[in-house]
Amino acid sequence: MIAITRRRLLGTGAFAASGLAIPGALRAAVDSTEGRPSLKDLARRKGIKFGTAVAAPQVLEPTDFTDLVEREVALIVPENEMKWFEMSPAQGVVNYELPDRMVDFAQAEGIVFRGHCLVWYWRTPWWFQKLPTRAEAEAALIDRVRSMTLRYAGRIDTWDVVNEAVEPKDGRADGLREAVFLKVLGPGYIDLAYHHARECDPKAALVYNDYDIEYDTPEHEAKRTAVLRFLERMKHDGVPLDRFGVQGHLTVGKMPFSETKFRRFLADVAGLGLHIMVTELDVTDELAPGDIPRRDQLVADEYSRFLAVALDEKAVDTLIPWGLSDRYSWIVRHEHAKEKWRTDGLDGRPLPFDAALQPKPAWTAIAHALDGAPSRS
Ligand code: XIL
């Protein structure tokens, strides 16, 4: 573990010019061309895979951003391109072009590809929601899972099979979200999807991915409890589930955090024999002051607080921010909840690199957290 007091600024190079501190113990890993280690190398030293979400236009043509992706990450996940709604505008029509090209890009670069996501209530095609019978809906769901997992079998390291199926606010005893699949097919849709995914791609690790479990609020506590019961039930029933994904959409200054409760939750999930991934990490700063150095430090502190606990749990073996650079973030594009938008008209600064692809204090926070993490091997 590196002590903050051992941080040093490098004397030369672009990294030093950015004014960021580099941990002293990391200097052995410093890349001589740019004066800083890559996050993927810092992660790899601990047995952790470091990745990012990307959108197709960001990687299919070579740019300064593709250079950054190739330098920094060992894994990519498509931000939207593999979602059912995006791929299938009408029944019987599936457009594989972008997912195919993204998987090809990753393979050519030696980058691991993560599949996201097969079944998600929020990005379900309209035509599915209008199918007249339960039998047709079940056949369509099975076809969605089987066609995707078969097509990319052997090229996907982890698949989010079902995304965000738990919502305690909906008041059901089983904690499940009252949304499209549950309404049409009942709770059995979940196990069905996992069994078909395993059968078609036995090598991919199968993930359940969800949000709002990090903070110390009654809502997050209820979500943790419901998710844990959900995972226990799946393991008990022999559903092929290998991993749990903690999305990690964080916010500066809004909610209290309990290291103890979050740590306990992760340990409980690990106790079920599941690996854990941080799958969509980013930090909104709508409550932070506009001043950039101050704001960037608050965002970095939020990363640090979360990662100090998350990476201390050895079952957590993958770390994926939801984008690398503020140039490309759903937060900056205002595609997330309106209450998370800044009201002063300034762009949010949620990710480890700024829009000019320079590392920010959030980069240092992630580097420190990786360096301080126990080794997984
Ligand atoms: C988001 C994308 O980033 C946006 O571009 C899109 O408009 C909506 O979806 N949880 C998930 C991700 O599992 O797929 C979501 O991604 C963010 C929340």
Boltz pocket constraint, residues with backbone or C-beta under 6 A from the ligand:
constraints:
  - pocket:
      binder: B
      contacts: [[A, 79], [A, 80], [A, 163], [A, 247], [A, 280], [A, 330], [A, 335]]
      max_distance: 6.0
